[in-house]
Amino acid sequence: MINSLFIINGAGDLVTERHWNGSDRSAFDAFWHVASTMPAKEVEPLIVTPKGYIFHVYRHDLFFVATCTTESPPLLIIELLNRIVLVLEEYLGATFTEENMRENFVSVLQVTDEMFDTGYPFTTEPTVLKGIVRPPTMINRMRSAVTGSGSVNTAIPEGTASVVWWRRAGIKYSNNEMFFDVIEELNALVDSN
């Protein structure tokens, strides 16, 4: 689905990039060739090139760019890019910046790695991702420095084993009851005879 994911600042510098399925940076060059010729907010969200499709959203003075070599639903890719922004807002704060992303570079890479499995969306729910990758805090940084452990949890969070992401797996209820309200109405026409 997605071959490459780029996060680019307004000057055309790469903040981070991820590649799947043997893709390379040629799409970045094609995107920046178009984006550098106009204001950032006027760049079309879908750019068609001879090698494939380039999708982007512009948030927090950063371009979030995804490339596809095969035809994919455009709204799905744009929604995934918006989901990446939402998850990074949960991790780095509602008004994160390029500098903030560079300071928490490892967390950004770990989160994007957990969100996609070889370019296909895997886990995009922020609450589930927070159970997998701990948000960057000063305490987590100190713990990592002292113990040498990373910020990725070794145990699988409860929401990932459930069919419904917001519900814990293995919940048993002592009573399984269902209540119905039955309302009956009768409409009739009665002759006077």
Backbone as JSON, one array per atom type, in Angstrom:
{
  "sequence": "MINSLFIINGAGDLVTERHWNGSDRSAFDAFWHVASTMPAKEVEPLIVTPKGYIFHVYRHDLFFVATCTTESPPLLIIELLNRIVLVLEEYLGATFTEENMRENFVSVLQVTDEMFDTGYPFTTEPTVLKGIVRPPTMINRMRSAVTGSGSVNTAIPEGTASVVWWRRAGIKYSNNEMFFDVIEELNALVDSN",
  "N": [[0.83, -1.18, 0.0], [1.54, 1.56, 1.12], [4.6, 2.81, 0.08], [6.69, 4.5, 0.85], [7.33, 6.77, 3.53], [7.56, 10.07, 4.39], [8.63, 12.78, 6.4], [8.77, 16.13, 6.14], [10.33, 19.3, 6.43], [9.55, 22.86, 6.02], [11.63, 23.89, 4.52], [12.51, 21.89, 2.93], [14.04, 19.91, 4.03], [14.63, 16.63, 5.2], [12.96, 15.32, 7.96], [12.33, 12.84, 9.03], [12.25, 9.52, 7.66], [10.72, 6.61, 6.25], [10.94, 3.48, 4.68], [9.43, 0.96, 2.72], [9.12, -2.18, 1.06], [11.31, -2.04, -0.75], [11.6, 0.6, -1.72], [12.75, 3.96, -2.62], [14.39, 7.22, -2.34], [13.56, 8.7, -4.54], [10.94, 9.56, -4.95], [10.68, 11.53, -3.05], [12.28, 13.58, -4.11], [10.79, 14.16, -6.42], [8.4, 15.07, -5.25], [9.3, 17.33, -3.8], [10.2, 18.92, -5.87], [7.81, 19.8, -6.99], [6.52, 20.95, -4.73], [8.2, 23.01, -3.92], [7.77, 25.09, -5.63], [5.54, 26.57, -5.03], [3.34, 28.12, -2.55], [3.11, 26.43, 0.63], [0.55, 25.64, 1.53], [-0.91, 25.5, -0.78], [-0.23, 23.33, -2.29], [-1.21, 20.51, -4.09], [-3.03, 17.75, -2.65], [-2.65, 15.25, -3.8], [-0.31, 14.02, -5.98], [0.47, 13.0, -9.15], [2.86, 10.97, -10.59], [5.16, 9.63, -13.06], [6.23, 7.34, -11.86], [4.51, 6.67, -9.83], [2.21, 7.48, -7.16], [1.91, 10.35, -5.13], [1.07, 11.35, -1.97], [0.06, 13.86, 0.35], [-0.15, 15.68, 3.46], [-0.31, 18.83, 5.1], [0.72, 19.9, 8.07], [1.39, 21.57, 11.15], [3.54, 23.07, 10.16], [4.92, 21.19, 8.68], [5.42, 18.77, 6.12], [3.71, 15.82, 5.64], [4.3, 13.03, 3.97], [3.32, 10.45, 1.8], [4.07, 7.72, -0.34], [2.99, 5.8, -3.13], [3.22, 3.04, -5.31], [1.35, 1.59, -6.6], [-2.12, 1.83, -7.52], [-4.1, 3.23, -5.06], [-6.75, 3.75, -2.66], [-7.35, 7.15, -2.46], [-8.44, 8.69, -0.32], [-8.12, 7.0, 1.84], [-5.33, 6.87, 2.17], [-4.76, 9.57, 2.7], [-6.22, 9.86, 5.05], [-4.76, 8.11, 6.68], [-2.36, 9.54, 6.84], [-3.27, 11.81, 8.2], [-3.92, 10.5, 10.55], [-1.42, 9.76, 11.46], [-0.45, 12.29, 12.15], [-2.27, 12.89, 14.22], [-1.6, 10.9, 16.11], [1.06, 11.61, 16.66], [0.57, 14.1, 17.79], [-0.62, 13.26, 20.15], [1.57, 12.03, 21.36], [3.69, 13.95, 21.34], [2.61, 16.36, 22.04], [0.04, 18.83, 21.49], [0.84, 20.94, 19.88], [3.22, 20.27, 18.41], [6.58, 20.59, 17.15], [9.11, 20.79, 14.55], [11.59, 20.72, 15.8], [10.91, 19.55, 18.24], [10.21, 17.03, 17.31], [12.7, 16.14, 16.4], [14.08, 16.0, 18.82], [12.78, 13.88, 20.04], [13.28, 11.71, 18.4], [13.69, 8.9, 18.33], [11.36, 7.9, 19.54], [9.45, 8.76, 17.68], [10.18, 7.25, 15.42], [9.76, 4.65, 16.45], [7.01, 4.68, 16.95], [5.92, 5.12, 14.35], [6.85, 2.81, 13.21], [5.39, 0.88, 14.59], [2.85, 1.56, 13.75], [2.63, 0.81, 11.09], [2.87, -2.08, 9.07], [5.02, -3.37, 7.0], [4.27, -1.29, 5.24], [1.51, -1.4, 5.27], [-1.39, -0.32, 7.05], [-1.44, -0.91, 10.52], [-1.65, -0.69, 13.52], [-3.38, 1.98, 14.52], [-4.56, 3.37, 16.51], [-4.34, 5.74, 19.05], [-4.46, 5.21, 21.88], [-3.96, 2.46, 22.11], [-1.43, 2.37, 20.93], [0.02, 3.81, 22.83], [0.13, 1.94, 24.8], [1.91, 0.18, 23.71], [4.26, 1.58, 22.86], [5.92, 3.63, 25.01], [5.08, 7.0, 25.86], [7.27, 9.82, 25.21], [8.86, 10.96, 28.01], [10.47, 12.73, 30.71], [11.0, 11.01, 32.82], [10.85, 8.48, 31.59], [13.04, 8.74, 29.88], [15.15, 8.9, 31.73], [14.89, 6.4, 32.97], [15.47, 4.73, 30.79], [18.13, 5.44, 30.35], [19.36, 4.6, 32.73], [18.65, 1.86, 33.07], [19.05, 0.84, 30.56], [17.1, -0.12, 28.95], [14.65, 0.03, 26.31], [11.93, 2.14, 25.1], [9.86, 0.59, 24.32], [7.29, -1.57, 25.19], [7.52, -4.85, 26.61], [5.48, -6.64, 26.95], [2.35, -7.52, 25.45], [-0.14, -5.09, 24.97], [-3.42, -4.83, 26.5], [-5.55, -4.1, 24.77], [-4.86, -4.96, 22.2], [-5.25, -7.67, 21.91], [-7.91, -8.05, 21.73], [-10.91, -8.19, 19.78], [-12.31, -5.87, 19.46], [-10.91, -2.76, 19.68], [-11.1, -0.96, 21.86], [-11.86, -2.39, 24.01], [-11.04, -4.54, 26.67], [-9.53, -7.77, 26.4], [-10.9, -11.02, 27.14], [-12.93, -10.56, 29.05], [-15.31, -11.57, 31.36], [-18.68, -11.98, 32.19], [-20.92, -12.31, 34.93], [-23.66, -12.32, 34.71], [-25.58, -12.57, 31.88], [-27.66, -10.65, 30.42], [-30.49, -9.39, 28.66], [-32.57, -6.72, 27.92], [-35.74, -5.82, 26.77], [-38.01, -3.42, 25.52], [-41.26, -3.73, 24.84], [-43.57, -2.4, 22.77], [-46.83, -2.11, 21.96], [-49.08, -1.23, 19.44], [-52.3, -0.47, 18.27], [-54.18, 0.15, 15.52], [-57.29, 0.97, 14.36], [-60.19, 1.02, 12.36], [-63.49, 1.61, 13.01], [-66.72, 0.76, 12.15], [-69.84, 2.53, 12.42], [-72.08, 0.9, 12.65]],
  "CA": [[0.0, 0.0, 0.0], [2.45, 2.7, 1.18], [5.98, 2.4, -0.15], [7.59, 5.36, 1.63], [6.73, 7.8, 4.38], [8.51, 11.14, 4.63], [8.21, 13.98, 7.11], [9.65, 17.13, 5.54], [10.06, 20.65, 6.91], [9.24, 23.83, 4.97], [12.81, 24.18, 3.71], [12.81, 20.74, 2.1], [14.91, 18.98, 4.74], [13.95, 15.47, 5.75], [12.99, 15.14, 9.41], [12.44, 11.39, 9.14], [11.73, 8.78, 6.51], [10.58, 5.15, 6.39], [10.77, 2.85, 3.37], [9.01, -0.44, 2.69], [9.04, -2.81, -0.26], [12.42, -1.69, -1.63], [11.46, 1.93, -2.34], [13.89, 4.84, -2.4], [14.1, 8.64, -2.16], [13.24, 9.4, -5.79], [9.63, 10.2, -4.79], [10.92, 12.77, -2.29], [12.76, 14.59, -5.06], [9.65, 14.55, -7.28], [7.48, 15.87, -4.45], [9.88, 18.64, -3.46], [10.25, 19.69, -7.12], [6.5, 20.45, -7.13], [6.17, 21.72, -3.54], [9.05, 24.19, -3.76], [7.41, 26.14, -6.58], [4.32, 27.26, -4.61], [3.16, 28.13, -1.09], [2.88, 25.09, 1.19], [-0.87, 25.3, 1.65], [-1.52, 25.39, -2.1], [0.22, 22.11, -2.96], [-2.29, 19.53, -4.19], [-2.79, 16.6, -1.77], [-2.27, 14.08, -4.59], [0.52, 14.33, -7.13], [0.68, 11.8, -9.96], [4.15, 10.97, -11.28], [5.28, 8.4, -13.86], [6.6, 6.19, -11.02], [3.47, 6.35, -8.85], [1.36, 8.51, -6.59], [2.46, 10.99, -3.93], [0.02, 11.95, -1.16], [0.63, 14.61, 1.47], [-0.92, 16.64, 4.26], [0.57, 19.85, 5.65], [0.31, 20.23, 9.43], [2.47, 21.98, 12.06], [4.65, 23.52, 9.31], [5.62, 20.01, 8.19], [4.74, 17.95, 5.13], [3.67, 14.38, 5.89], [4.21, 12.57, 2.59], [3.31, 8.99, 1.57], [4.16, 7.38, -1.75], [2.46, 4.49, -3.52], [3.49, 2.72, -6.71], [0.11, 1.04, -7.15], [-3.28, 2.67, -7.26], [-4.69, 3.01, -3.74], [-7.81, 4.74, -2.39], [-6.69, 8.37, -1.99], [-8.92, 9.13, 0.98], [-7.54, 6.12, 2.85], [-3.94, 7.29, 2.4], [-4.79, 10.87, 3.36], [-6.68, 9.61, 6.42], [-3.62, 7.54, 7.41], [-1.43, 10.63, 7.12], [-3.88, 12.58, 9.28], [-3.84, 9.67, 11.75], [-0.04, 9.9, 11.95], [-0.39, 13.59, 12.82], [-3.03, 12.76, 15.47], [-0.82, 10.1, 17.05], [2.2, 12.42, 17.09], [0.05, 15.11, 18.71], [-0.8, 12.57, 21.43], [2.88, 11.72, 21.92], [4.6, 15.09, 21.46], [1.87, 17.57, 22.4], [-0.87, 19.28, 20.44], [1.51, 21.89, 18.99], [4.6, 19.83, 18.25], [7.36, 21.27, 16.12], [10.19, 19.99, 13.97], [12.61, 20.56, 16.84], [10.37, 18.57, 19.18], [10.31, 15.71, 16.66], [14.1, 15.75, 16.38], [14.46, 15.63, 20.19], [12.15, 12.59, 20.33], [13.41, 11.0, 17.13], [13.54, 7.46, 18.54], [9.94, 7.63, 19.78], [8.74, 8.94, 16.41], [10.46, 6.07, 14.59], [9.11, 3.48, 17.04], [5.56, 4.8, 16.75], [5.6, 4.87, 12.94], [7.12, 1.4, 12.96], [4.26, 0.12, 15.13], [1.63, 1.91, 13.03], [2.61, 0.19, 9.77], [3.54, -3.36, 8.89], [5.46, -3.37, 5.6], [3.53, -0.3, 4.47], [0.07, -1.53, 5.48], [-1.73, 0.16, 8.39], [-1.56, -2.01, 11.48], [-2.26, -0.16, 14.74], [-3.41, 3.43, 14.38], [-5.28, 3.95, 17.65], [-3.35, 6.29, 19.99], [-4.45, 4.58, 23.2], [-3.29, 1.16, 21.97], [-0.01, 2.64, 20.69], [0.64, 4.22, 24.1], [0.4, 0.72, 25.54], [3.04, -0.51, 23.08], [5.43, 2.47, 22.94], [5.69, 4.63, 26.05], [5.3, 8.38, 25.4], [8.55, 10.36, 25.68], [8.84, 11.82, 29.19], [11.78, 12.79, 31.35], [11.16, 9.79, 33.63], [11.17, 7.38, 30.66], [14.41, 8.93, 29.4], [16.06, 8.53, 32.82], [14.82, 4.95, 33.12], [16.19, 4.13, 29.67], [19.56, 5.68, 30.53], [19.84, 3.83, 33.87], [18.48, 0.42, 32.88], [19.45, 0.44, 29.21], [15.95, -0.65, 28.22], [14.01, 0.98, 25.42], [10.6, 2.6, 25.49], [8.86, -0.35, 23.8], [6.9, -2.55, 26.2], [7.77, -6.24, 26.22], [4.2, -7.35, 26.97], [1.34, -7.02, 24.52], [-1.19, -4.4, 25.71], [-4.7, -5.53, 26.56], [-6.45, -3.78, 23.66], [-4.48, -5.56, 20.93], [-5.71, -9.06, 21.84], [-9.35, -8.02, 21.6], [-11.43, -7.89, 18.45], [-12.69, -4.47, 19.54], [-9.7, -2.15, 20.22], [-11.3, -0.2, 23.09], [-12.33, -3.3, 25.06], [-10.04, -5.52, 27.09], [-9.83, -9.16, 26.03], [-11.12, -11.97, 28.22], [-13.89, -10.11, 30.06], [-16.41, -12.52, 31.6], [-19.75, -11.41, 33.0], [-21.67, -13.34, 35.65], [-25.03, -12.3, 34.18], [-25.77, -12.12, 30.51], [-29.07, -10.32, 30.33], [-30.9, -8.46, 27.64], [-33.87, -6.18, 28.24], [-36.45, -5.26, 25.64], [-39.27, -2.74, 25.75], [-42.2, -4.09, 23.78], [-44.65, -1.43, 22.68], [-47.82, -2.54, 20.98], [-50.06, -0.23, 19.03], [-53.37, -1.03, 17.46], [-54.93, 1.14, 14.78], [-58.46, 0.3, 13.79], [-61.34, 1.82, 11.94], [-64.71, 0.88, 13.43], [-67.93, 1.27, 11.53], [-70.83, 2.88, 13.44], [-73.11, -0.15, 12.74]],
  "C": [[0.87, 1.25, 0.0], [3.86, 2.18, 0.99], [6.96, 3.21, 0.68], [6.76, 6.36, 2.42], [7.82, 8.81, 4.7], [7.86, 12.2, 5.5], [9.25, 15.04, 6.76], [9.31, 18.5, 6.12], [9.84, 21.59, 5.73], [10.41, 24.17, 4.07], [13.21, 23.01, 2.82], [13.77, 19.75, 2.73], [14.09, 17.83, 5.3], [14.09, 15.45, 7.26], [13.14, 13.66, 9.7], [11.87, 10.76, 7.88], [11.67, 7.3, 6.84], [10.33, 4.6, 4.99], [10.36, 1.4, 3.56], [9.05, -0.91, 1.24], [10.1, -2.31, -1.24], [12.3, -0.34, -2.31], [12.66, 2.8, -1.98], [13.42, 6.29, -2.3], [13.69, 9.37, -3.44], [11.89, 10.11, -5.7], [9.76, 11.51, -4.01], [11.36, 13.89, -3.21], [11.63, 15.08, -5.96], [8.67, 15.41, -6.52], [8.05, 17.26, -4.21], [10.03, 19.51, -4.71], [8.94, 20.44, -7.32], [6.24, 21.39, -5.96], [6.99, 22.99, -3.39], [8.65, 25.35, -4.66], [6.18, 26.94, -6.15], [4.24, 27.3, -3.09], [2.72, 26.76, -0.59], [1.41, 24.7, 1.22], [-1.57, 25.15, 0.31], [-1.1, 24.14, -2.87], [-0.92, 21.1, -2.93], [-2.0, 18.32, -3.29], [-2.39, 15.32, -2.5], [-1.5, 14.55, -5.82], [0.79, 13.03, -7.87], [2.0, 11.96, -10.71], [4.22, 9.7, -12.14], [5.6, 7.16, -13.02], [5.53, 5.83, -10.0], [2.72, 7.57, -8.38], [2.01, 9.04, -5.32], [1.31, 11.71, -3.23], [0.69, 12.77, -0.06], [-0.45, 15.38, 2.21], [0.1, 17.6, 4.87], [0.02, 20.27, 7.01], [1.55, 20.61, 10.23], [3.73, 22.4, 11.29], [5.51, 22.36, 8.81], [4.77, 19.33, 7.11], [4.84, 16.49, 5.57], [3.34, 13.74, 4.55], [4.24, 11.04, 2.55], [3.35, 8.76, 0.07], [3.62, 5.98, -1.98], [2.82, 4.26, -4.99], [2.27, 2.12, -7.39], [-1.04, 1.96, -6.79], [-3.93, 2.27, -5.95], [-5.79, 4.03, -3.53], [-7.2, 6.01, -1.79], [-7.16, 8.82, -0.6], [-8.37, 8.27, 2.1], [-6.12, 6.57, 3.18], [-3.91, 8.64, 3.12], [-5.26, 10.74, 4.8], [-5.56, 8.99, 7.26], [-2.6, 8.62, 7.76], [-1.97, 11.53, 8.24], [-3.82, 11.82, 10.61], [-2.43, 9.72, 12.34], [0.11, 11.21, 12.7], [-1.1, 13.52, 14.17], [-2.22, 12.0, 16.52], [0.39, 10.89, 17.54], [1.77, 13.56, 18.0], [-0.17, 14.5, 20.1], [0.54, 12.35, 22.13], [3.69, 12.97, 22.24], [3.91, 16.37, 21.89], [1.1, 18.09, 21.22], [-0.21, 20.24, 19.46], [2.97, 21.5, 18.84], [5.27, 20.52, 17.08], [8.41, 20.31, 15.56], [11.26, 19.72, 15.01], [12.18, 19.52, 17.87], [10.46, 17.16, 18.6], [11.76, 15.23, 16.63], [14.59, 15.33, 17.77], [13.94, 14.24, 20.55], [12.17, 11.68, 19.12], [13.16, 9.5, 17.28], [12.07, 7.1, 18.75], [9.13, 7.76, 18.5], [8.95, 7.74, 15.5], [9.76, 4.83, 15.14], [7.6, 3.51, 16.81], [5.19, 4.53, 15.3], [5.87, 3.42, 12.57], [5.98, 0.52, 13.46], [2.96, 0.39, 14.37], [1.5, 1.16, 11.7], [3.38, -1.12, 9.79], [3.8, -3.53, 7.41], [4.61, -2.46, 4.71], [2.02, -0.38, 4.61], [-0.27, -1.04, 6.89], [-2.0, -1.01, 9.33], [-2.27, -1.53, 12.74], [-2.22, 1.36, 14.64], [-4.14, 4.11, 15.53], [-4.28, 4.44, 18.69], [-3.32, 5.6, 21.35], [-3.77, 3.22, 23.17], [-1.8, 1.37, 21.75], [0.7, 3.08, 21.96], [0.9, 3.01, 24.99], [1.59, -0.04, 24.98], [4.32, 0.3, 23.23], [5.11, 3.55, 23.97], [5.92, 6.03, 25.49], [6.61, 8.92, 25.96], [8.35, 11.33, 26.84], [10.23, 11.82, 29.8], [12.04, 11.53, 32.18], [11.52, 8.61, 32.74], [12.59, 7.51, 30.13], [15.42, 8.52, 30.48], [16.08, 7.02, 33.02], [15.58, 4.24, 32.01], [17.7, 4.29, 29.84], [20.13, 4.8, 31.65], [19.79, 2.33, 33.59], [18.95, -0.06, 31.52], [18.31, -0.15, 28.41], [15.34, 0.44, 27.35], [12.64, 1.39, 25.92], [9.5, 1.7, 24.95], [8.56, -1.38, 24.89], [7.16, -3.96, 25.69], [6.49, -7.05, 26.2], [3.23, -6.71, 25.99], [0.25, -6.32, 25.34], [-2.53, -5.11, 25.57], [-5.56, -5.3, 25.33], [-6.11, -4.49, 22.36], [-4.96, -6.99, 20.79], [-7.22, -9.15, 21.64], [-9.75, -7.72, 20.17], [-11.81, -6.41, 18.36], [-11.58, -3.74, 20.3], [-9.92, -1.47, 21.57], [-11.75, -1.09, 24.25], [-11.26, -4.32, 25.38], [-10.5, -6.92, 26.68], [-10.09, -9.98, 27.29], [-12.07, -11.51, 29.31], [-15.01, -11.13, 30.15], [-17.43, -11.84, 32.52], [-20.51, -12.54, 33.68], [-23.11, -13.41, 35.16], [-24.99, -11.8, 32.74], [-27.26, -11.9, 30.33], [-29.3, -9.32, 29.2], [-32.31, -8.0, 28.0], [-34.47, -5.55, 26.99], [-37.68, -4.52, 26.15], [-40.17, -3.07, 24.56], [-43.36, -3.1, 23.85], [-45.58, -1.88, 21.58], [-48.78, -1.4, 20.7], [-51.08, -0.91, 18.14], [-54.11, 0.13, 16.81], [-56.1, 0.43, 14.12], [-59.49, 1.34, 13.38], [-62.58, 1.01, 12.25], [-65.9, 1.57, 12.78], [-68.97, 1.54, 12.63], [-71.92, 1.81, 13.57], [-72.62, -1.32, 13.47]]
}
